[in-house]
Amino acid sequence: MGIAIPLIGIFVTIAVSRSDSDSDSKAPSANSAPAPGAQNPQASQGSQKPPATGGGGQSASNAPSPGGQTPRVLFGPGSVTVDPNKQYVEFDTNPPLVSQSNKAADLMFAYTLGAPELITVGSTNTLAAIPQGNPDPTPEVCAEAVRKRGTYLGGELTPGTRLCMVTNEGRTGYFRVVWPAAAGVPLRLEATVWDLTG
């Protein structure tokens, strides 16, 4: 009797798994065409996904509007200089505001022991590195990079470092480190920020 219960359990498991595999083979695959007169459930749900958000709830999508227009530029390309006494940058203004306060700031360049470290204010995952050697990214490329690889740390900043970002107000932006990332030395960025669509 002690061995009968485990054997019954094994037989039930095999029977259930066979019935599941039979029903799976009868179910239409995602790549097959629906039967005539059948409704495609994916088509009825629509193909639009909600916009991705960074950690602070801002939209990481600043893609073209329904009319296919690329967002207009709010700022740039233009120079932004950050120094050890003014470490916070607000990119939702034209020109970007560099200050000592983190109020409404998007990024902080923390001058601690060595070269400045880049951190998003509030540790939101709204930064993404862009490989060197490629053309400057579009707002769509930046939004996708932040959506897929968003982080709150900018990593090692050296001349040529390129990063995409999403601001606190949901704008997409891009910047490149131009001049040195060294302890106690002002840091110059070349930045572009695209305005919100719609």
C-alpha positions as CSV (number, residue, x, y, z in Angstrom):
1,M,0.0,0.0,0.0
2,G,2.9,2.4,0.8
3,I,4.1,2.2,-2.8
4,A,0.7,2.4,-4.4
5,I,0.1,6.1,-3.5
6,P,3.4,7.3,-5.2
7,L,2.7,5.2,-8.3
8,I,-0.8,6.7,-8.6
9,G,0.7,10.2,-8.3
10,I,3.2,9.4,-11.2
11,F,0.4,8.1,-13.4
12,V,-1.8,11.1,-12.8
13,T,1.2,13.4,-13.6
14,I,1.8,11.6,-16.8
15,A,-1.8,11.7,-17.8
16,V,-2.2,15.4,-17.1
17,S,1.0,16.3,-19.0
18,R,-0.2,14.3,-22.0
19,S,-3.5,16.0,-22.1
20,D,-1.8,19.4,-21.8
21,S,0.5,18.6,-24.7
22,D,-2.5,17.4,-26.8
23,S,-4.3,20.6,-26.2
24,D,-1.1,22.6,-27.0
25,S,-0.8,20.8,-30.4
26,K,-4.5,21.7,-31.2
27,A,-4.0,25.4,-30.2
28,P,-3.1,27.7,-33.1
29,S,0.4,29.0,-32.9
30,A,1.3,32.7,-32.9
31,N,2.7,32.4,-36.4
32,S,-0.3,30.6,-37.9
33,A,-3.2,32.4,-39.7
34,P,-6.5,32.3,-37.9
35,A,-9.2,30.1,-39.2
36,P,-11.7,31.7,-41.6
37,G,-14.2,33.8,-39.7
38,A,-12.1,33.6,-36.5
39,Q,-11.1,36.8,-34.8
40,N,-7.4,37.5,-34.2
41,P,-7.1,38.2,-30.4
42,Q,-3.9,40.2,-30.9
43,A,-5.5,42.4,-33.5
44,S,-8.5,43.2,-31.2
45,Q,-6.2,44.2,-28.3
46,G,-4.2,46.6,-30.5
47,S,-0.5,46.8,-30.8
48,Q,0.2,49.8,-28.8
49,K,2.1,49.4,-25.5
50,P,1.9,51.9,-22.7
51,P,5.0,54.2,-22.6
52,A,7.9,52.9,-20.5
53,T,8.7,54.9,-17.4
54,G,11.8,55.6,-15.5
55,G,12.0,55.1,-11.8
56,G,10.4,58.5,-11.1
57,G,7.3,57.8,-13.3
58,Q,8.5,59.9,-16.2
59,S,7.9,58.6,-19.7
60,A,11.0,57.1,-21.4
61,S,9.2,57.5,-24.7
62,N,9.6,60.7,-26.6
63,A,8.9,59.1,-30.0
64,P,7.4,60.8,-32.9
65,S,3.9,62.0,-32.6
66,P,1.1,60.3,-34.5
67,G,1.7,62.7,-37.4
68,G,5.3,61.3,-37.6
69,Q,7.0,64.5,-36.5
70,T,10.2,64.3,-34.5
71,P,10.0,66.4,-31.3
72,R,11.3,69.9,-31.6
73,V,14.6,70.7,-29.8
74,L,14.2,72.5,-26.5
75,F,17.9,73.1,-26.2
76,G,21.0,72.4,-28.2
77,P,23.2,71.2,-29.3
78,G,24.9,73.5,-26.9
79,S,27.5,73.7,-24.2
80,V,26.7,73.1,-20.5
81,T,29.5,73.6,-17.9
82,V,29.3,71.9,-14.4
83,D,31.8,72.8,-11.7
84,P,32.5,71.5,-8.2
85,N,30.5,74.3,-6.6
86,K,27.4,73.8,-8.9
87,Q,26.9,70.1,-9.3
88,Y,23.2,69.8,-10.2
89,V,21.8,70.2,-13.7
90,E,18.1,70.8,-14.6
91,F,17.7,69.9,-18.3
92,D,14.0,70.9,-18.5
93,T,14.9,74.6,-19.0
94,N,16.5,76.5,-21.9
95,P,19.4,76.7,-21.3
96,P,19.8,73.9,-18.8
97,L,20.1,75.3,-15.2
98,V,23.3,74.4,-13.4
99,S,23.0,75.1,-9.6
100,Q,23.9,74.1,-6.1
101,S,20.4,72.9,-5.4
102,N,18.9,69.6,-6.3
103,K,15.4,71.1,-6.5
104,A,14.0,70.0,-9.9
105,A,17.4,68.8,-11.0
106,D,17.8,65.8,-13.3
107,L,21.4,64.9,-12.7
108,M,24.1,65.4,-10.1
109,F,27.8,65.4,-10.9
110,A,29.3,64.4,-7.5
111,Y,32.8,65.7,-7.1
112,T,34.0,63.5,-4.2
113,L,37.6,62.1,-4.3
114,G,38.4,61.9,-8.0
115,A,36.7,62.6,-11.2
116,P,33.1,63.6,-10.9
117,E,30.6,60.8,-10.7
118,L,27.2,61.1,-12.5
119,I,24.1,60.1,-10.6
120,T,20.4,60.8,-11.4
121,V,18.7,62.8,-8.7
122,G,16.4,60.5,-6.9
123,S,18.3,57.4,-8.3
124,T,15.8,57.0,-11.2
125,N,16.8,54.7,-14.0
126,T,16.8,57.4,-16.6
127,L,20.4,57.2,-18.0
128,A,21.8,55.0,-20.7
129,A,25.3,54.9,-22.2
130,I,25.6,55.2,-26.0
131,P,28.5,53.6,-27.7
132,Q,31.2,55.9,-29.2
133,G,31.7,55.9,-32.9
134,N,28.1,56.0,-33.9
135,P,26.3,59.2,-35.1
136,D,24.6,61.3,-32.5
137,P,21.4,59.5,-31.4
138,T,17.8,60.6,-32.3
139,P,15.2,61.1,-29.6
140,E,13.8,57.8,-30.5
141,V,17.1,56.0,-30.1
142,C,17.7,57.7,-26.7
143,A,14.2,56.8,-25.5
144,E,14.7,53.2,-26.5
145,A,18.2,53.0,-24.9
146,V,16.8,54.3,-21.6
147,R,13.8,52.0,-21.8
148,K,16.0,48.9,-22.4
149,R,19.2,49.8,-20.3
150,G,18.2,52.6,-18.0
151,T,20.3,53.1,-14.9
152,Y,20.9,55.7,-12.3
153,L,24.7,55.7,-12.5
154,G,26.6,57.3,-15.4
155,G,29.7,55.3,-14.9
156,E,33.2,56.6,-15.6
157,L,33.1,60.0,-17.2
158,T,35.9,60.6,-19.7
159,P,36.0,62.9,-22.7
160,G,33.8,61.3,-25.4
161,T,31.5,59.5,-22.9
162,R,28.0,59.7,-24.4
163,L,24.7,59.3,-22.5
164,C,21.0,59.5,-23.2
165,M,18.6,60.6,-20.5
166,V,15.0,61.2,-19.7
167,T,14.3,64.3,-17.6
168,N,12.0,64.6,-14.6
169,E,9.4,66.1,-16.9
170,G,9.7,63.3,-19.4
171,R,11.9,65.0,-22.1
172,T,14.5,62.9,-23.9
173,G,18.0,64.3,-24.1
174,Y,21.6,63.4,-25.0
175,F,24.9,64.7,-23.9
176,R,28.6,64.0,-24.5
177,V,31.5,64.8,-22.2
178,V,33.7,67.3,-24.0
179,W,36.3,68.5,-21.5
180,P,38.0,66.8,-18.7
181,A,36.4,64.7,-16.1
182,A,39.0,65.4,-13.4
183,A,38.9,66.2,-9.7
184,G,38.1,69.8,-9.0
185,V,37.9,70.8,-12.6
186,P,34.8,72.1,-14.4
187,L,33.2,69.6,-16.7
188,R,31.9,70.7,-20.1
189,L,29.1,68.8,-21.8
190,E,27.6,69.1,-25.3
191,A,23.9,68.6,-24.8
192,T,20.7,68.3,-26.8
193,V,17.2,68.1,-25.1
194,W,14.1,67.4,-27.2
195,D,10.8,69.0,-26.1
196,L,7.7,67.0,-25.3
197,T,5.4,65.9,-28.1
198,G,1.7,66.7,-28.3
